[in-house]
Amino acid sequence: MKAYFSLTHGRSKRRYRSCRNTSQRSKNTLQSHPERRIPTNLPKTEWDDAPTTANGITGATTASVLGNDTLNGSVLNPADVLLGTSGTAKDDVTTLGLDVTPVAGSVTMNAAGEIIVAPGTYVFTYEICETLNPTNCDTAQATVVVDAAVIDAVDDASTAVNGITRTTTASVLGNDMLNGSVLNPADISLGTSGTANDGVTTLGLDMTPAAGSVTMNAAGEIVVAPGTSAGTYVFTYEICETLNPTNCDTARISVEVSNPSLIDEIAEDLIAVLEDDRDTTVELQSQQARDFATGALDRLRQRSARQCAAAVNDHLNDRPILFDTDKALIKPESDPILDEIAEILGSCEGSAFEIAGHTDSDAPDAYNLSLSQRRVDAVLQALKGRGVDTVGYRAHGYGESRPIDTNATAQGKARNRRVEFVPIEAQEQYDTCKNTRDRDHTFNLQANGSDVTIDGGLFHQNYNCARDIWETIEGSLNFLETDSGLSQTLLNLSYRRERIVSDNRVHGYFVGIYGSTGDVTSRANGEIQGFGINAGVFGANRFNNGLYLDYYLGGAVGRHEFDLDFQRSFGTIAASGDYRYFAGFAGVALSGEIEREVYRFVPRAGIDYAYSPSVDVDVVARFQSISESGLVELASLTNTRLFAELRIEREVNSGASLLAFTPVVACYASSGNFDNACNIGAELEYESFNETANGWQHGVRISGERGDGFTALSVAADVSRRLHVGQVSARAGVDAAGYLSLGGEYELKF
C-alpha cells in the first residue's frame, strides 16, 4: 500500500495588512509592494507556504516554512523572531497548530520551522513575532495533505485444495502492495464478508459449499474445513489502509476443492488388515487338513501292527508253539514256526506287541498263571535270539482267565492252550470285529503375559468294523486375544470319513464349515465377520521298505464382511464392505521308523503349500457427509513350508516312561523367496505312562527355535488324572520373553 502527502495553499491572516493572495510569489514581487512603516515595529511579512508532500506511512520532515517569510523587507533570521506553534495568535483570534487532530500519527513544527509529519495528515497554522517587539506578529498556514497511498490487491492464482483433509493455503496477501512495496499486514485491515467499501462488490464466497466451509483467516490464509464438498469456489476479499480506511482495493482467489479418494487414504491399512484376516483363515484350514493327514498316518501305523499280529496269529492257529508238558521249554519241532514269526515281525519295525499266554483249566489257577507267564517269557527270548527288535514288547501270562472255548472237551482245552500276539496300540479291538463310538467334549483355558486363549470342542467318532470305516464329526470353538490388538472367536465344524482301502493304504475326505468374528484394534478399530466352507482329501500309504507317505489336498471358499474405523489426523474414515476368497492348500510328508537297540528313530520330512489368488474387495468409505464406493485388491497369497525332523525315542524306567528328542529344520517362503527364511529348532520331551500313587500322570517339554533375528525358548510341564467320566489336565510354562503361561483342560468321554 502506498501513501502520498502534499502541502496545499492556505489563507493567512495578517495583523497590519489586508488579506492577500496566498499563491506562491517570488521575493522580488513581494518587495514591489509599498510597505507600511511603523516607527516602533520593524515591518515583517509571512507567506503561506506552497504545497509539499510527505509520506504518511514512513513520516517526513519538510523544509523550513520560514524560508519565504521576511522581516523588515528581508528574509528573516530565525534568531530575530519568535515562533508560535500552538495556542492562540496575538490577534486573539487565530488558532495556531493543526486544524484537526489526526486519527493516527501527528503533524508538528519544530523550532526551525520544519513541519514534522508522522503518519497522518493536515493543515498547520503558525505565527511569527518580532523578538524585539513580541506583539509585532503575523500568521500563516502550511497545509499538509497526506494523499492516499497506492493500495493494490492482486488477484491470486487458482489453488487446488484437498477437501477431505483440513487445508490452509498460503496467505493471499503475499503479492498485494502498499505504497509500492509488499504490504505489512499491520498497515491494513482485511475484509472477508459483507459489502466492499465501494458499496457494490460482495465479499466472501460466491457460493456456499454443500458440506464444510471455505473461509479466510486474519492472516489472509484460505482455510478449507475437513469434509468440504468438491467444487470451484471464488473468494473475494478487500484490503484497506489503516490510516485511510476508505483507501481500499479488492481481489479474488479461485479455490478448487477436490475430494481425493477416501479409499486411497485408508487403502494401505485396510489391505493389511484384510490380508491378515484372509491369510490366518487359510492357514487355519490348511492346518486342519494337515492334522487329518497326520491322523491317517497314525491310523495306518496302528493298522500295520494289527496286520502283522493277524499274520502271526494265523500261523499260530495252524501250527501252535509246542512246550514240554507242564514246562516252559519250547519243543524243537516249533523252531520252524518261530523262524516264520520272526520274519513277519521283522517286517513290522516300529510296532510293539504283547505276547499273551493262556492255559486250560487243568491245575490250580496260580499254577496256570505262573506256567503261562514262563512260557511267553520263553517265546520272547526265542524271538530275541532270532534278531527280532523287541523294544516295546511285553510278555504277559493270563493263565486260564481268558478261554476261547470250553474246557469240558479235549478239543476245547487244546484251543485254550495258546500263545497270541496283540498290538499294544489297539488291544481292545484286535481279534473282535466290533463297532465303536467315541464321544469327547473338551474345554481349555490358557493365559500368559501377551494373550488369553479359550477353546473347546466336541469329537464324535463312529467305527464300522465290517467296512473298516471311521466317520468323525468334530467341532471347535476358539477365542484368541493378543497384545497386537486382535480378538478372534472362531467356530469350526467338520465331517470326515476315513477308510482302510488296503493293508497299506488309508484314504479319506472331509467337508467343513466355519464362522468367525474378530475385533480389530491394530491399524483400525472394528469388526470382521466371516463364513466359509472347505473340503478335500487326505490319506497315508505304507511302502514295503517301511516308509510312510501322508498327504492332503483341499480348498476353501469364504465371504468376510468388515466394518472398520480408520483414525486420521483430520478425523475418522469409516469403511465397510466384504471380500470373497478362494484358497487351495496341499501337503505331503515322508516318514519312517527305525529300531536300533533301545532307540526308536522316526524321521519325517515334507512340504506344505497354500495359495490364494488376488481378490477384489468391495469398499464403501464415509467421512462426514462424503461417501465413496470402490475396490481395493488383496495380493495373492503364496506360502510354502519345507520341514524336516527326526524324533528319537527311548523308553526309560523299565518302559514306564518315554524320553524323546526331536530336532527340526523348517524353511518358509512367500512367492517363492526362501532367503533368510529358515529356522532351526528342537524339542526335548519326557512323558510318564504309568499313573502315580495318587492317580496323576505327568510330562515335561522343553522346546526352542532360532531364525533370522529371533530366538524362542519355552519350558512347559503338564499333569493329568482321570476324573469320573473324563480326564482333567493342567499345564504351566515359561517362554524366552519371561511370560508365564497357565492352562487347564477337562475332557469328558461318553
Helices and strands as residue ranges (DSSP letters): E 4-8, H 27-32, E 44-45, E 60-64, G 65-68, E 70-71, E 74-75, G 78-80, E 81-84, E 97-98, E 107-109, E 114-117, E 122-130, E 137-147, E 151-152, E 156-162, E 167-171, G 172-175, E 177-178, E 181-182, G 185-187, E 188-191, E 204-205, E 214-216, E 221-224, E 231-241, E 248-258, H 262-318, G 332-334, H 335-346, E 353-358, H 365-385, E 394-399, H 410-416, E 418-423, G 424-426, E 436-447, E 451-464, E 469-482, E 486-502, E 505-520, E 525-542, E 547-568, E 571-592, E 594-596, E 599-612, E 615-623, E 626-634, E 637-652, E 657-670, E 678-688, E 696-707, E 710-723, E 726-735, E 740-749
